[in-house]
Amino acid sequence: MGERIRFEDGRWIVSDRPVIPFIEGDGTGPDIWRAARRVFDAAVEKTARGKRRVEWLEILAGEKAFKETGSWLPDATLETIRQHRVAIKGPLTTPVGGGIRSLNVTLRQLLDLYACVRPVRYFPGVPSPMREPQKLDVVIFRENIEDVYSGVEYRASTPEADALIAFLTERFGAKIRPGSAIGIKPMSKFGSQRLVAKAIAYALSAGRRSVTLVHKGNIMKFTEGGFREWGYEIAKERFGDKTVPESEVGSGTGDGGRVVIKDRITDAMFAQLVLRPDEYSVIAAPNLNGDLLSDAAAAQVGGLGLAPGGNVGDGYAVYEATHGTAPKYAGLDKVNPGSVILSGAMMFEELGWTDVSAAIVRGLEGALRSRRVTYDLARLMPDATEVSTSSFAECIIEHV
Ligand code: NAP
């Protein structure tokens, strides 16, 4: 019998038989989930030799849920994730038309998954547009709830937008063209500091050397500038003996083995990641900056096909493939399962099964080295042999 994962005193309690709910996803979701699950089970089996096993628990969302229950996102699914705390999902179709809840948005609100964590690094053999893609190895912590993504936005010329414009103009003398659309950008000290604290805690536990706060505080002084200021503040308050601001790292004294806290303006950061990627390690960013940076960084190392992600809160986490459902390939056993497989590796690492996580990564690296890869990589890799989703999974398992 499997047991629920618990979270007590800031720690995961994971038995040898944890129950982990999964959503296989729409379109190519079932193809990649089937492959990923086999890789996960093989990695657990090979590392624990029968002493540990994951009890996978299917929960429904998306098209499958709609067909079986009439709801795109049944309450039972949300409740199961809440009870089990950690889940993994394939991509879901975003149905066209109103009135449908988004799983990600609903989960973020329900479980307060305030950090979107996206590790980006190069896997040898993967075609990349850069000359030295191996120099990029960052983990991006993107704030997941606030900023211009908070959903407070009004269409142009609606009573809401017009009323806000009138208020801001009359009360504060703001100059806004009448008839504009209006979006609000809330960024709080609380929301910014808990995200930065999570990034610093990760840097410390993973032995990473720096955390860079990415902001556009030169222009948006109180929101993005606030993020920078609050970030340095929490670093000093909570991690004062283990971190040092870049400005205090003297040429002779060095960082004393502490995590260096830096900050960069967003546009400069995009250039830095291209020009001097090895100077960056952990990145903490507000929602919009983090979203843009994650995909740009993933492109540098060869695209989104191998980019994993996790939405993480305090004691709750949902891991997911970062690409969509690629519906034209659904059921063809064709697409790359790497993104959801690496998301699983992240999940096992977070849960403390670091040997399993390492085994999965080792397997994937081995498969890439053997140049037996899915079509997306095969078409870009000279001398590669194209294999199906399931054969790629087999190949990963061989190298675990
Ligand atoms: P997409 O599903 O990511 O597919 C776009 C293209 O990316 C595919 O045609 C394919 O390119 C490539 N691709 C995506 N996944 C791949 C994989 N695993 N292996 C190899 N190549 C892959 O984006 P979309 O067509 O814009 O969106 C389709 C649906 O997914 C929409 O309903 C959208 O809302 C949803 N979506 C869901 C999520 C999520 O659940 N997290 C995220 C994004 C989109 P080629 O055809 O060039 O080979």
Boltz pocket constraint, residues with backbone or C-beta under 6 A from the ligand:
constraints:
  - pocket:
      binder: B
      contacts: [[A, 32], [A, 90], [A, 91], [A, 92], [A, 93], [A, 94], [A, 95], [A, 305], [A, 320], [A, 321], [A, 322], [A, 323], [A, 324], [A, 325], [A, 326], [A, 327], [A, 334], [A, 335], [A, 336], [A, 337], [A, 376]]
      max_distance: 6.0
